[in-house]
Amino acid sequence: MTAHDDPSWRPETLAVRAGYDPASAGNSAKPPITMTSTFAYASARQAKDIHEAYFDGTGPEAGGSTKHIYARLGHPNLDMVETRLAALDGAEAAAVFNSGMATHSAIALAHLVRGDSVVFSRPIYGGTNGLLTGLMPKFDVHHAAFTDGCDRANIVAAVEQALAKGPLRLIVIETPANPTAALVDIALVVAIADEFGERTGQRPLVVVDNTLLGPLMQRPIALGVDLCMTSLTKYCGGHSDLLAGGVSGKTALIAPLRLIRTTLGSHLDPYTSWLLLRSMETVHLRMERASDNARKVAETLRISPKVASVTYLGFLPEGSPERAIFDRQCSGAGSTFSFALHGGEAEAFRFLDALRLLRFAVSLGGSETLITHPATTTHYSLTPEERAAGGISDATLRLSVGIEHVDDLVADVARALDVI
């Protein structure tokens, strides 16, 4: 936070105020865009000191006000959005990248070396699955997965399987999961990581992909995770017009991720940083409206005889383990969930082709309502067995409800159901 930010402010206020002090920019009420690729030094001595501070964390410039070198290493607009994300997540620091997958990749490359292993939850975003099961094995990194994030035995079995292959360095979970909104018990995973750390002498880091609920409806850092990753393209960006990703946590864990970003060149540019900072100001309003709409759309789907199941989190039965976890770690059901039609791909395609208002496109969290068919789009690269393990069938459709008038959304869904 800046010196003028108050840590007692609620998330909605932090989303508007954190990370920018008007006094730093001629008292402009809103932050300017610093469109430069490089920054001039005041002196030769200062240049050396700034580089020492950036790369070694020592010297007279370390721990002081941020000095910049080259935009790939950092720039004022990136500083602002990182400060705001850290404040929203309740973390010491954050690193922001040019996409969610760049963020996931930096975490993997920073913490996994040859012979290591990683455990992850299923279902999980298709890109993350590709990173952990396709790319990282080329570096001789092993993996294991669990499919029931509410069951201790299922998680422990995956951890034991991974440890048999090599040192376990990361446990990566996505909760709620893409596309089915399946839950993982964050506190349970943290406890298991602690237990295996005591047993092996090397505690794995717990990484939570918080994309489906974001910082307004779930705060994993408060539940003990090491790194909270969010695809900022989604709700924080919120208008389907930018790509960004971020990760928050303790400063000691964030610093090496920034160095990886410098090497890979995966920083977020000044204009997109500025646009993201502006979008963050209204994330709570958009998510509240979208969540209200989602419940009504989900209720329409649930009562239709054409629909086999709906994974909307607001429908979790009272007294179930999943409901207890939801109540403990989430403050809202969000607006992204899946539903399955009776039938298969043919029925799903007929439904999609009959829609007039809902947009058939990948991604989620935008102001417009988006729908997609995971088996042939976002999770196409998974094997049929991997999709089945994550609860994805040929009849599954993922819905990200937006902020349009709910009556129009319901009417469009009902019309499409009629043609099946």
C-alpha positions in Angstrom: 0.0 0.0 0.0 1.0 3.6 -0.3 1.6 5.8 2.7 -1.9 7.3 2.2 -3.7 3.9 2.0 -5.5 2.7 5.2 -5.2 -1.1 5.8 -8.5 -1.0 7.6 -10.4 -0.1 4.4 -12.7 -2.7 3.1 -12.0 -4.4 -0.2 -14.5 -2.3 -2.1 -12.6 0.8 -1.0 -9.2 -0.7 -1.7 -10.3 -1.5 -5.2 -10.8 2.2 -5.8 -8.0 3.7 -3.8 -5.1 1.4 -3.1 -1.8 1.9 -5.0 -2.1 5.4 -6.2 -1.2 8.7 -4.4 -2.3 11.8 -6.4 0.7 13.7 -5.0 3.0 11.5 -7.0 1.6 12.8 -10.3 0.9 16.5 -10.0 -2.3 15.8 -7.9 -4.0 14.2 -10.8 -7.2 12.5 -9.4 -6.6 9.5 -11.6 -3.2 7.9 -12.4 -1.5 8.9 -15.6 -0.1 6.4 -18.1 3.7 6.4 -18.0 4.4 5.5 -21.7 8.1 5.0 -21.7 10.4 2.0 -22.3 13.3 3.3 -20.3 14.1 5.6 -17.3 17.0 8.1 -17.0 19.4 7.9 -14.0 20.2 11.0 -11.9 23.9 9.9 -11.8 26.2 7.0 -12.5 26.3 6.2 -8.8 22.5 6.0 -8.6 22.4 3.7 -11.6 24.6 1.2 -9.9 22.7 1.5 -6.6 19.3 1.0 -8.4 20.6 -2.2 -10.2 22.0 -3.5 -6.9 18.7 -3.0 -5.2 16.7 -4.7 -8.0 18.9 -7.7 -8.5 20.4 -8.2 -5.0 18.0 -6.5 -2.7 20.9 -4.6 -1.0 22.4 -1.2 -1.1 21.2 2.4 -0.4 18.2 2.1 -2.8 16.9 -1.2 -1.3 13.6 -1.0 0.5 13.1 2.7 -0.4 10.9 4.3 -2.9 10.7 2.5 -6.2 13.2 3.5 -8.9 12.8 2.2 -12.4 15.3 1.0 -15.0 13.5 -0.4 -18.0 9.8 -1.1 -18.4 10.4 -4.9 -18.7 11.7 -4.9 -15.1 8.9 -2.7 -13.8 7.2 0.7 -14.3 4.9 3.0 -12.4 1.6 1.7 -13.7 2.7 -1.9 -12.9 3.6 -0.8 -9.4 0.2 0.6 -8.9 -1.7 -2.5 -10.0 0.5 -4.8 -8.0 0.0 -2.7 -4.9 -3.7 -2.8 -5.4 -3.9 -6.5 -6.0 -1.8 -7.2 -2.9 -4.1 -5.0 -0.9 -7.2 -6.8 -2.2 -5.7 -10.2 -1.5 -4.5 -9.2 1.9 -0.9 -10.1 1.0 2.5 -8.5 1.5 3.2 -8.2 -2.2 2.1 -9.2 -5.7 3.6 -9.7 -9.2 1.5 -9.0 -12.3 2.1 -10.6 -15.7 0.7 -10.3 -19.2 -1.6 -13.3 -18.8 -2.9 -15.8 -16.3 -0.8 -18.6 -18.0 2.3 -16.4 -17.8 1.7 -16.3 -14.1 1.2 -20.0 -13.7 4.3 -20.6 -15.8 6.4 -18.3 -13.7 5.3 -20.1 -10.5 6.2 -23.5 -12.0 9.6 -22.4 -13.4 10.5 -20.6 -10.2 9.8 -23.6 -7.9 10.2 -26.8 -9.9 13.4 -28.3 -11.0 14.4 -31.6 -12.6 13.2 -34.5 -10.5 10.6 -32.6 -8.5 6.9 -33.4 -8.4 3.8 -31.3 -8.3 0.2 -32.2 -7.1 -2.8 -30.5 -8.6 -6.6 -30.7 -8.3 -9.0 -31.9 -11.0 -10.9 -30.4 -12.7 -8.5 -27.6 -13.5 -8.2 -25.0 -16.3 -7.0 -26.7 -19.5 -4.0 -24.4 -19.9 -2.8 -25.2 -16.4 -3.3 -28.9 -17.1 -1.2 -28.5 -20.2 1.6 -26.7 -18.3 1.8 -29.4 -15.6 1.2 -32.5 -17.6 2.6 -31.5 -21.0 5.4 -28.9 -20.6 6.9 -29.5 -17.2 7.4 -33.3 -17.8 9.9 -32.2 -20.5 12.0 -30.8 -17.7 11.6 -34.2 -15.9 9.0 -32.8 -13.4 6.5 -35.4 -12.3 2.8 -34.9 -11.4 -0.1 -36.4 -9.6 -3.7 -35.3 -9.3 -6.7 -35.7 -7.0 -10.3 -35.4 -8.0 -12.1 -34.9 -4.6 -10.8 -31.7 -3.0 -13.1 -32.3 0.0 -11.8 -35.7 0.9 -8.6 -36.0 2.9 -7.8 -39.5 1.8 -8.0 -38.6 -1.9 -5.7 -35.6 -1.5 -3.2 -37.6 0.6 -3.1 -40.4 -1.9 -2.1 -38.0 -4.6 0.6 -36.5 -2.4 2.0 -39.9 -1.6 2.0 -40.8 -5.3 3.9 -37.6 -6.1 6.4 -38.1 -3.4 7.2 -41.6 -4.7 8.3 -39.9 -8.0 10.4 -37.1 -6.5 10.4 -34.2 -3.9 7.0 -32.5 -3.7 7.5 -28.8 -4.2 4.0 -27.5 -5.2 0.4 -28.2 -4.6 -1.7 -26.3 -7.1 -5.4 -26.1 -6.6 -8.2 -24.3 -8.4 -11.2 -23.6 -6.3 -14.0 -23.1 -7.4 -12.7 -25.2 -10.4 -13.1 -24.5 -14.1 -15.5 -25.4 -15.5 -17.6 -27.2 -12.9 -17.2 -24.9 -9.9 -16.0 -28.0 -7.8 -14.6 -26.9 -4.4 -11.3 -27.8 -2.8 -11.0 -27.4 1.0 -8.2 -24.8 1.2 -7.6 -25.2 4.9 -7.3 -29.0 4.5 -4.8 -28.7 1.8 -2.7 -26.3 3.8 -2.8 -28.7 6.8 -1.7 -31.6 4.6 1.2 -29.5 3.2 2.2 -28.7 6.8 2.1 -32.4 7.8 4.2 -33.6 4.9 6.6 -30.8 5.4 7.3 -32.0 8.9 7.6 -35.5 7.7 10.0 -34.9 4.8 11.7 -31.7 5.9 10.5 -29.9 2.8 7.1 -28.3 2.9 5.4 -27.9 -0.5 4.1 -24.5 -1.3 0.3 -24.3 -1.7 -0.9 -22.3 -4.7 -4.6 -21.4 -5.2 -6.0 -20.3 -8.5 -8.6 -17.9 -7.3 -9.9 -16.8 -10.7 -13.6 -17.9 -10.4 -14.3 -15.9 -7.3 -11.5 -13.4 -7.2 -10.5 -11.3 -4.2 -14.0 -10.0 -3.5 -15.5 -13.4 -2.7 -12.6 -15.6 -1.6 -9.3 -14.6 0.1 -7.0 -17.7 0.1 -4.1 -15.8 1.8 -6.1 -15.5 5.0 -6.6 -19.3 4.9 -2.9 -19.9 5.0 -1.9 -20.5 1.3 1.5 -19.4 0.1 0.6 -18.0 -3.3 -2.8 -16.7 -4.5 -3.0 -16.7 -8.3 -5.7 -14.9 -10.3 -6.4 -14.6 -14.0 -7.0 -10.8 -14.0 -8.3 -11.1 -17.5 -11.5 -12.3 -15.9 -13.5 -10.4 -13.3 -10.8 -7.8 -12.3 -10.4 -6.8 -16.0 -14.0 -7.6 -16.4 -14.7 -6.4 -20.0 -13.1 -9.1 -22.2 -10.7 -6.5 -23.6 -7.4 -7.2 -21.9 -5.1 -10.1 -20.8 -3.4 -10.1 -17.4 -2.6 -12.4 -14.5 -1.3 -11.9 -11.0 0.0 -13.7 -7.9 0.2 -12.4 -4.4 1.9 -13.7 -1.2 4.9 -12.9 1.0 7.5 -10.6 -0.4 10.2 -13.4 -0.2 8.0 -15.6 -2.5 7.1 -12.8 -4.9 10.6 -11.4 -5.5 11.9 -14.5 -7.5 8.7 -14.4 -9.6 9.5 -10.9 -10.6 13.0 -11.9 -11.7 11.5 -14.8 -13.7 9.2 -12.2 -15.4 12.2 -10.0 -16.2 14.0 -12.9 -17.9 10.9 -14.1 -19.8 9.7 -10.7 -20.7 6.2 -11.4 -19.5 5.5 -8.1 -17.8 2.2 -6.2 -18.2 2.6 -3.0 -20.3 1.8 0.5 -19.0 -1.5 0.9 -20.9 -2.9 -2.5 -20.0 -1.8 -1.9 -16.4 -3.7 1.4 -16.4 -6.8 -0.1 -18.0 -6.7 -3.0 -15.4 -6.3 -0.5 -12.5 -9.4 1.4 -13.8 -11.4 -1.8 -14.2 -10.6 -2.9 -10.6 -12.5 0.1 -9.3 -15.9 -1.5 -10.4 -15.2 -5.2 -9.9 -17.4 -5.4 -6.8 -20.3 -3.8 -8.5 -20.0 -6.0 -11.6 -19.6 -9.2 -9.6 -22.6 -8.4 -7.3 -24.9 -7.8 -10.4 -23.5 -10.8 -12.2 -23.9 -13.0 -9.2 -27.5 -12.0 -8.7 -28.2 -12.7 -12.4 -26.4 -16.1 -12.1 -28.7 -17.3 -9.4 -31.8 -16.6 -11.4 -30.4 -18.2 -14.6 -29.3 -21.2 -12.6 -32.8 -21.5 -11.1 -34.2 -21.5 -14.6 -31.9 -24.3 -15.7 -32.5 -26.4 -12.6 -36.3 -26.7 -13.1 -35.9 -27.5 -16.8 -36.6 -31.2 -17.7 -33.9 -30.8 -20.5 -31.2 -30.2 -17.9 -29.5 -33.1 -16.1 -27.5 -31.2 -13.5 -26.4 -27.7 -12.5 -23.2 -27.0 -10.5 -24.1 -23.5 -9.2 -22.5 -23.2 -5.8 -25.7 -21.6 -4.3 -27.4 -24.9 -4.7 -25.0 -26.9 -2.5 -27.2 -28.8 0.0 -27.2 -27.8 3.6 -25.3 -30.2 5.8 -23.1 -31.5 3.0 -19.3 -31.4 3.3 -19.2 -29.2 0.2 -21.6 -26.7 1.7 -19.6 -26.5 4.9 -16.5 -25.7 2.9 -18.3 -23.1 0.8 -19.6 -21.4 4.0 -16.2 -21.4 5.5 -14.0 -20.1 2.6 -16.4 -18.2 0.2 -18.4 -15.1 0.7 -20.5 -15.6 -2.5 -21.4 -18.1 -5.2 -20.0 -16.1 -8.1 -21.4 -16.1 -11.6 -19.6 -18.9 -13.3 -20.8 -22.5 -13.2 -21.6 -25.4 -15.5 -24.7 -27.4 -16.4 -25.2 -30.6 -18.3 -28.1 -31.3 -20.7 -29.7 -34.7 -21.1 -28.0 -36.2 -24.1 -24.5 -35.3 -25.4 -22.7 -33.2 -27.9 -25.6 -33.0 -30.4 -27.9 -31.6 -27.8 -25.3 -29.2 -26.5 -24.6 -27.9 -30.0 -28.3 -27.4 -30.8 -28.7 -25.4 -27.6 -25.6 -23.2 -28.4 -26.7 -22.5 -31.9 -30.2 -21.4 -30.8 -28.9 -18.7 -28.5 -29.3 -15.1 -29.5 -28.1 -13.0 -26.5 -25.6 -15.2 -24.8 -22.3 -15.2 -26.6 -20.6 -18.4 -27.5 -16.9 -17.8 -26.7 -14.2 -18.9 -24.3 -13.2 -16.9 -21.2 -15.3 -15.8 -18.4 -15.9 -12.9 -16.0 -16.7 -10.3 -18.6 -19.6 -7.8 -18.5 -21.3 -9.9 -21.2 -22.7 -13.4 -20.6 -20.4 -16.0 -22.2 -21.1 -19.7 -22.7 -18.9 -22.4 -24.1 -18.7 -26.2 -24.6 -15.6 -27.2 -22.6 -15.1 -30.7 -24.2 -14.5 -29.1 -27.6 -13.0 -25.7 -26.6 -11.3 -24.9 -23.3 -10.6 -28.5 -22.3 -10.2 -29.9 -25.8 -6.6 -30.8 -25.3 -7.4 -33.1 -22.3 -7.9 -36.8 -22.9 -11.4 -38.1 -22.6 -10.3 -39.8 -19.4 -8.9 -36.6 -17.9 -12.2 -34.8 -18.8 -14.3 -37.5 -17.2 -12.2 -37.4 -14.1 -12.9 -33.7 -13.8 -16.7 -34.1 -14.3 -16.7 -32.8 -17.9 -18.9 -34.7 -20.4 -20.0 -34.0 -24.0 -23.2 -32.6 -22.5 -21.4 -30.1 -20.2 -21.8 -26.3 -20.9 -19.9 -23.6 -18.9 -21.8 -20.4 -18.3 -20.3 -17.1 -17.2 -23.3 -14.8 -16.4 -22.8 -11.1 -17.1 -24.6 -7.9 -16.1 -27.3 -7.7 -18.7 -31.0 -7.5 -17.6 -31.7 -10.9 -16.1 -35.1 -11.2 -17.8 -33.4 -11.1 -21.2 -30.9 -13.7 -20.1 -33.6 -16.0 -18.8 -35.7 -15.6 -21.9 -32.7 -16.5 -24.2 -31.9 -19.6 -22.2 -35.5 -20.7 -22.1 -35.8 -20.3 -25.9 -32.7 -22.3 -26.5 -33.9 -25.1 -24.2 -37.1 -25.3 -26.3 -35.2 -26.4 -29.4 -33.5 -29.4 -27.9 
